Amino acid sequence: MAALTRDQVIERLKGEADFVEEDLSFTDLSGLDLSGRDFSHATLTRANFTGANLTGADLSEAYMVEVEANGADFSRATMHRTFLQRAFVEGARFHDADLSNAQFMICRCRGADFTGARMWGAVLLDSILDEVDLTRADCTGANFRGATMERARLNGTVLTGADLRKVKFLDATFTDVADEGALFYGKKPWGGKTADVDYGKILPYFQDD
């Protein structure tokens, strides 16, 4: 079945229709009001969400490879187990969003706002997170391995059990960070003693370290 076009989406938005399991690959959804809509399990490969309003939308387990979503608003959206790869979400808002077990693989998230987001078990491997705001975000068990977080703001951020190995924190700011069980090399980037962790007893995410 062919992917929905922008005109078809706009027509369906006039009613109460949702987009569960729909194919919107390559569809231009930029600037549209998609708030509260259900996109769970949808295929959104290379869809354009630039500047779109996805406040309160459900994107659970959606497939979002190479999407363009710079400046989009995902505040209070449900993105449980959503898969994003090589996505552009620079300047996007994720205020109070549910990003539990979501995957941001090699994504460009510069300047994104994750204030209050629930990011339990989220994976953000090798992503660009420069200048992001993680104020009060709960990143328990999240994997930031290899990400860059230059000038990021981590104020009241929960990093309990998070993997922060090989993360670049140049000029990042930290206030009241909860870090019990967090993995990192050397001293904590927010000050304190060297991590007291026996890595040989921990099953690494990758076998090559």
Summary of the structure (lengths in Angstrom):
residues: 209
radius of gyration: 17.6
end to end distance: 42.8
largest distance: 58.4
contacts: 668
relative contact order: 0.08
helix: 5%
strand: 22%
